[in-house]
Amino acid sequence: MLASRPEETAMHDHRRLGRDLNLFDTDPLMGAGLPYWLPDGAIVRHTLEEYIRQAEQRAGYRHVYSPVLGKRELYEISGHWDHYSEDMFPPMDLGSEQVLLRPSLCPHHALIYRSRSHSYRELPLRMAELGGMYRSELSGVLGGLTRVRAITLNDAHIFCTLEQAVEEARAALELIGRAYADLGIRAHRHRLSLPGEGGKYVADPDLWRRATALLREVLDGSGIPYEAAEGEAAFYGPKIDVQIADPAGREATLSTVQIDFHQPERFDLHYIGADGAKHRPVIVHRSIIGSVERAVAHLVEAHGGAFPPWLAPVQLVVLPVGDEQAGHAHELVGRARALGLRAEVSGPGQGTLAARIRAARLVPYQAVTGGREAEADQVAPRLRDGRRLGALPAAEFLREVADRVAARGTELWEAA
């Protein structure tokens, strides 16, 4: 994936591509680090979010919604105020209370768990949310979608017994691997992020030792090569970071898996064990694609805007050769949309056939219809990779495209 030439790196910069492809933009009146999504970008984002929700549902997660605000006391309990306040927006005074934009979803999920009593029979309890959070990033580090102030995080917290923690963390890593395959991206490396020097981290050596040992067991048992890095842990515990790289070779963290003993203690979480007594659960934090913003930025750069068919803003363009075929073209688009495809007509009014084909070069599938094809209800398909398939019955072509999109694969067609 890494580019070797400066011009190739610039060509795949998501900030440039995102604007050229009308995916997202910014406005000074909205503020730095607060991008807005244009219709095609919103399609990519929505499709990605739906994919994640469905993958999580199949893996046994239950979804919740929680507010983006919380009382200052909540983040004092969680430890964010003591260890992370420099990255949080200032408190807002509401009468005698202070509220903050949340920098993380885990305190809210801990409260949701705590709101009901739980038996060991319910565990592991997998709670997921695509939720907003806010980081007070300095202007100098903001960039496109990779560093923003308003973040939509693909977050989840698994409340489980100590004996279940390793298997749950390992299953989360497998879920990340499957998502990367479907998205057509790859991990650059895996990192075991450990604490460093200073007061940023919770002072509990036993906590760090136990959590680190479990994460090493997860990585070793999964057979994944990894490197340990001091100073990269969360303030409350170590984590596995799945690192990606942009075309220039710059690394960033996309996905994470953490084992947390700290917050169950801080929030006094418990479950009723088989012995009828209260026991402390462990929390496995995990994010399959991290923030939606950073994930889309990486997808744009990794694919150069040529998204996998299931993720593409427009999946099929129908190209009538002349005005006489316009009726057939619009009828084909209607049939395609009925199959769940995102399809459009690009007619003669938008230029020559060659010009329209070039304009649709990032669309996975093109269907040319001339007089012969319209009369026989056929199409002459062209694939994004340059292949021409020869005339096919329209119904057969549309069904094949719909099946490939539904399967969420990365291949356009069978190999020749």
VENFEN-V985826 format. One record per run of one state. SS is the DSSP state (H for helix, E for strand, - for the rest). FROM is the first residue (numbers start at 1). LEN is the number of residues. If there is no record, write none. Layout:
SS/FROM/LEN  SS/FROM/LEN
This chain:
-/1/5  H/6/6  -/12/2  H/14/7  -/21/3  E/24/2  -/26/10  E/36/2  -/38/1  H/39/20  -/59/3  E/62/2  -/64/5  E/69/3  H/72/7  -/79/1  H/80/8  -/88/4  E/92/3  -/95/2  E/97/5  -/102/4  H/106/9  -/115/4  E/119/1  H/120/3  -/123/2  E/125/10  -/135/4  H/139/3  -/142/1  E/143/1  -/144/3  E/147/1  -/148/2  E/150/11  -/161/1  H/162/22  -/184/5  E/189/6  -/195/10  H/205/18  -/223/3  E/226/5  -/231/3  E/234/1  -/235/2  E/237/1  -/238/1  E/239/7  -/246/5  E/251/10  -/261/1  H/262/5  -/267/4  E/271/2  -/273/5  E/278/2  -/280/2  E/282/6  -/288/3  E/291/1  H/292/12  -/304/12  E/316/5  -/321/2  H/323/16  -/339/4  E/343/3  -/346/2  H/348/3  -/351/2  H/353/7  -/360/5  E/365/5  -/370/1  H/371/6  -/377/1  E/378/6  -/384/4  E/388/6  H/394/14  -/408/9
